[in-house]
Amino acid sequence: MIFLKRIGIFLLTNLLVMTAISIIVNLIGLPMDGMWGLLILCSLFGMGGSLISLLISKSMAKWSYKVKLIQPGNSGTREATLYNSIDAMARERGIRTPEVGIYQSRDANAFATGASQNSALIAFSSGIIDHLNDDELAAVAGHELSHITSGDMVTMTLLMGVVNTFVMFFARVIAFFIDNALRDNRGGGLGFFGYIMVVTLLQNGLMLLAYIPISAYSRFREFRADAGAANLTGAVPMIEALKKINLAYAPDKRTDSYAMAKINNRRRVSLFSTHPSVEARINKLQEMI
């Protein structure tokens, strides 16, 4: 039943994409049988969808996680101490202080999102606030701030946009050649629904392969953000933070579209892992002591 539901969603998604492509083709006059026209349209959908996701990422994070923003100026609380440490680090790095918020979750985690360095959000789970001391929280904040100053959200968006573009493009090109190969003088070919099914299968297969380099970059940026935190607050607080985060792991049951952005992801280490193992991250940090 779940498998059939997924197939139905895949079919509907591709049908909507193809319908939208057809409408745009008619509006701007690009020939659907032209490879350049198809590539341009795929880039519009691939890059456009990724850029829209980036632009609304901060608002969506606030809404989906019910993030409660920490207001500057509230002295004498741990939240104020956390905000002030982020404010100081942001000034040191020469960017506008990100919005800082807390969301309710047992999972000890944090993430950064936003369309630019000067329009970012750093969100902390209530679980990470409970388990880490102020120095360790500052190290986690330095990690997330390093993601922001390195432009990781924008880079990942561009990478995903390029991947989406070429996955859509090559899936349709390959399906076109398969369709032609199955035709003869009496017709034949894949047919409408067969074409959609083949495109769907090809897109998912190509995307699976594309996730190997995407995941490799994601692991690299986690190491880089850890090093950025160590440069801001020292390696030892970051090491201790990672140890406590690892021990306090409690997977969030919600569908998590921000899993790649979070500081901790405990999925099994493989070619498709977006995060290195905690042990590997700690070993890298110990080299900086």
C-alpha positions in Angstrom: 0.0 0.0 0.0 2.8 2.4 0.9 4.7 1.5 -2.3 1.6 2.2 -4.4 1.1 5.5 -2.6 4.7 6.5 -3.4 4.3 5.5 -7.1 1.1 7.6 -7.2 2.9 10.6 -5.8 5.8 10.2 -8.2 3.4 9.9 -11.2 1.4 12.9 -10.1 4.5 15.0 -9.5 5.9 14.2 -13.0 2.5 14.8 -14.6 2.4 18.2 -13.0 5.9 19.0 -14.0 5.3 18.0 -17.6 2.1 19.9 -17.7 3.8 23.0 -16.4 6.6 22.6 -18.9 4.1 22.3 -21.7 2.4 25.5 -20.6 5.6 27.4 -20.5 6.7 26.0 -23.9 3.5 27.4 -25.4 3.9 30.7 -23.6 7.5 31.4 -24.6 7.5 29.6 -27.9 10.4 27.1 -27.2 10.1 23.9 -29.3 9.6 20.9 -27.0 11.6 18.8 -29.3 14.7 21.0 -29.1 17.4 19.8 -26.7 18.4 23.4 -25.8 14.8 24.3 -25.2 14.3 21.3 -22.9 17.6 22.1 -21.0 16.5 25.7 -20.5 13.1 24.6 -19.2 14.7 22.0 -16.9 17.1 24.6 -15.5 14.1 26.9 -14.9 12.4 24.2 -12.8 15.6 22.8 -11.3 17.3 26.1 -10.3 14.1 28.0 -9.8 12.7 25.5 -7.4 15.9 25.4 -5.4 16.2 29.2 -5.3 12.6 29.5 -4.1 13.2 27.0 -1.4 16.3 29.0 -0.3 14.3 32.3 -0.2 11.5 30.9 1.9 13.8 28.6 4.1 13.9 30.9 7.1 10.2 31.5 7.2 9.4 27.8 6.6 11.8 26.8 9.5 10.1 29.2 11.9 6.7 27.9 10.9 7.4 24.2 10.8 9.4 24.1 14.0 7.4 26.8 15.8 10.7 28.6 16.6 10.5 31.1 19.4 12.9 33.9 18.7 15.2 35.2 21.4 14.9 38.9 21.8 18.1 40.9 22.3 18.3 42.9 25.6 16.8 40.2 27.9 19.7 40.0 30.4 20.3 37.4 33.1 19.1 34.3 31.2 20.9 31.5 29.4 19.1 32.5 26.2 20.5 36.1 26.5 24.0 34.7 27.1 23.6 32.5 23.9 22.3 35.5 21.9 25.1 37.7 23.1 27.8 35.2 22.2 26.4 34.9 18.7 26.2 38.6 18.4 29.9 38.9 19.4 30.9 36.2 16.9 28.9 37.8 14.1 30.5 41.1 14.7 33.9 39.4 14.6 33.1 37.8 11.3 31.6 41.1 9.9 28.1 40.0 9.3 24.7 41.0 10.7 23.7 39.1 13.8 21.4 36.2 12.7 18.0 35.7 14.3 18.3 33.2 17.1 15.5 31.0 18.3 14.6 27.8 20.2 12.2 25.1 19.1 10.8 22.3 21.3 12.4 18.9 20.7 14.0 16.2 22.9 16.7 15.8 20.2 19.9 17.8 21.0 20.4 19.6 17.8 20.7 22.9 16.0 20.7 24.3 12.5 21.2 27.4 10.4 19.2 28.5 7.5 18.5 31.6 5.4 19.0 33.2 2.0 22.1 35.1 2.8 24.8 35.9 5.4 22.8 38.9 6.6 19.4 37.2 6.6 20.0 34.0 8.5 18.4 32.1 11.4 20.2 29.9 13.9 17.7 27.6 15.7 18.5 25.5 18.8 16.4 22.6 20.1 15.2 22.8 23.7 17.1 19.5 24.1 20.5 21.0 23.3 19.8 23.9 25.6 19.2 21.5 28.4 22.2 19.2 27.9 25.0 21.7 27.0 26.7 24.3 29.2 27.2 27.9 28.0 30.6 27.3 26.5 29.5 24.3 24.6 26.4 26.1 23.3 28.7 28.9 22.1 30.7 26.3 20.2 27.6 25.0 18.6 26.6 28.5 17.7 30.1 29.0 16.2 29.6 25.9 14.1 26.3 27.2 12.7 27.7 30.7 12.2 30.5 29.2 10.2 27.9 27.6 7.9 26.5 31.0 7.4 29.8 32.9 6.8 31.0 30.1 4.4 27.8 30.5 2.4 27.0 26.8 2.8 23.2 27.3 2.3 23.7 29.2 -1.0 26.3 26.7 -2.2 24.1 23.7 -1.4 21.2 25.4 -3.1 23.2 26.0 -6.3 24.5 22.4 -6.2 21.0 21.0 -5.7 19.7 23.3 -8.5 22.3 22.0 -11.0 21.6 18.4 -9.9 17.9 18.8 -10.3 18.3 20.4 -13.7 20.4 17.7 -15.2 18.5 14.8 -13.5 15.3 16.2 -15.1 17.0 16.8 -18.4 18.8 13.4 -18.8 15.8 11.5 -17.5 13.7 12.9 -20.3 16.4 12.6 -23.0 17.0 8.9 -22.1 13.2 8.2 -22.0 12.9 9.9 -25.4 15.6 7.5 -26.9 14.0 4.5 -25.3 10.6 5.6 -26.7 12.1 5.9 -30.2 13.9 2.6 -29.9 10.6 0.8 -29.2 8.8 2.4 -32.2 8.3 0.8 -35.6 6.2 1.4 -38.7 3.1 0.4 -36.8 3.7 2.8 -33.9 4.5 1.4 -30.5 6.8 3.2 -28.1 6.3 3.8 -24.4 3.0 5.5 -24.6 2.0 8.4 -22.4 1.8 6.6 -19.0 4.8 4.4 -19.9 6.9 7.5 -20.7 5.9 9.0 -17.3 6.8 5.8 -15.5 10.2 5.6 -17.2 11.0 9.2 -16.5 10.0 8.7 -12.9 12.3 5.7 -12.5 15.2 7.4 -14.3 14.9 10.5 -12.2 15.0 8.6 -9.0 17.9 6.4 -10.1 19.9 9.4 -11.3 19.1 11.4 -8.2 20.3 8.5 -6.1 23.7 8.6 -7.9 23.8 12.4 -7.6 23.4 12.2 -3.9 26.9 10.6 -3.6 28.8 13.9 -4.5 26.1 16.0 -2.7 26.6 13.9 0.5 30.4 14.1 0.1 30.2 17.9 0.0 27.9 17.9 3.0 30.4 15.9 5.0 33.1 18.3 4.0 31.2 21.3 5.1 30.5 19.8 8.5 34.3 19.3 9.1 34.8 22.9 8.0 32.1 24.3 10.3 33.6 22.3 13.2 37.0 23.9 12.4 35.3 27.3 12.2 33.7 26.8 15.7 37.1 25.8 17.0 38.7 29.0 15.7 35.9 31.1 17.3 35.6 29.4 20.7 38.3 26.8 20.9 38.4 23.1 19.9 37.7 21.7 23.4 34.2 23.1 23.9 33.3 21.9 20.4 34.6 18.4 21.2 32.6 18.3 24.5 29.5 19.6 22.7 29.7 16.8 20.1 30.2 14.2 22.8 27.1 15.4 24.7 25.0 15.8 21.6 25.9 12.3 20.6 24.9 10.9 24.0 21.6 12.9 24.0 20.5 11.8 20.6 16.7 11.4 20.4 15.5 11.2 16.8 12.8 13.7 16.0 9.6 11.9 14.7 8.6 14.8 12.5 9.3 14.7 8.7 12.6 16.5 8.8 13.5 18.6 5.7 16.3 20.2 7.6 18.1 17.0 8.6 21.0 17.9 6.3 21.4 21.3 7.9 21.5 20.0 11.5 24.6 19.7 13.5 23.9 16.0 14.3 22.6 13.3 12.0 23.0 9.7 13.2 22.3 7.8 10.0 24.6 5.0 9.2 27.9 6.3 7.7 28.0 5.5 4.0 28.5 7.2 0.6 25.1 8.8 1.2 25.8 10.1 4.7 25.4 13.8 4.9 27.4 13.9 8.2 30.7 12.3 9.2 30.7 10.1 12.3 31.1 12.0 15.6 34.3 10.1 16.2 35.8 11.4 12.9 34.8 14.9 13.7 36.3 14.7 17.2 39.5 13.3 15.8 39.8 16.3 13.4 39.2 18.7 16.2 41.8 17.1 18.4 44.3 17.9 15.7 43.6 21.6 16.3 44.4 21.5 20.1 
